Amino acid sequence: MKLLIILSVAEFADEVRQVMSRNKVSVFSETPMHGFRTEKHQPDVRSWFSQGDHGIYSTLFFSFQTEETVKVVLEEIRAYNESWAGRRDNPLHAYEIAVESFV
């Protein structure tokens, strides 16, 4: 069993959902995130309430899947990113993590 993690800017979240559907990932979770690129923006923690307009709205997807399913999804994500190379600043990021044991 593998843990599949995909990170996407919010703008491309529907495209990730389509990847999951095409590859028969019938159960997955997603959660919104607000990320920062620290080389461009250093949040001032003294006034963090006013920092809401900085950063990037993203979505984190995750699902426990078979190794075969994860391999196919990662390959599709790789091809997707290559098809947009040089035309988008925020590619999809996908990760495969081995699950050692579970109950």
N, C-alpha and C positions, 0 to 999 in steps of 0.2 A: 504494500500500500504506500502511496505517495501523497504528500500534501502539495497541492498546486496553488501557487499564489500569483496573482496578476495585479499589477498596479497600472492605473490609467488616469490621465487627466479626465475630469468630469465630462468634458466635451466628447470623448470617445468611449464612454461607458456602454452605450448601446451597441457599439461594434464588438466589445468584449462579450456582451450577452449573446450576440449572434454567433460568435466563435464557440461559446459554450453549447449553444443549441445545436449547431451543425455537428459537433463532436459528441453529441448525446450525453453531455454532462447534465443530468437531470436534476441534481441537487447541488447547489452552491450557495454561498453567503456573500454578501457585499456590505460594505460600510463606507460612508463618506469620510474623507480625510481633508485636512488643510495642511499642506506642506510648504516648507520654506527652502529656498536655495540660499544658504548662508553666505556665499561669496557675493551675492547681490544685495542681501538684506539682513541686517543684524537686528532682530527685534529688541526694542528697548523694554526690558521687563519692568521698569519703573512705571511705564504708562501702557501696559499691555492691552488695556481695553481699547485704546485708540489704534491698535495695529491690525484691526480686522480687514482692512482693504488691501493688505499685502499678502503675498503668498499665492499658492496655487491650489485650487479646489480639485481633489482627486477622488478616486474610488479604489478601494482595495477589495479584490475578489479572492475567495479561497474555497477549496473543495478537496475532500479526500477522495482519491481516485486510484484506479489500477495504473500500473506503470505504463501499460500500452496506451491508455487514454491520455495520460500526461504527455507522453512522447509525441502523440499526434497534435495535441493542443500547442505544445511548445514549437513544433515545426510550423504550424499555421501562424503563430505569433511572429516567428522569425521571418517568414515570407511576407507577412503583412508589413512589418517594419521596413524590410528591404524595398517593398513597393512604394513606400512613402519617403524613402531616404532623401534627405536634402530639401524636402518640402514641408516637413513638420518638425517643430522643435522638441516635441514631447513624445518619443516613441513609447509603445507599450513595454512594460517590464514584466517578465514571467520567470518564476522560480519553481524548481522541483526540490522538495525536501523529503528524504526518506523517513518513514515512520517506523521506528524500531519495534514498538509494541503498543498495544492498546487494549482496553477493557470495554 
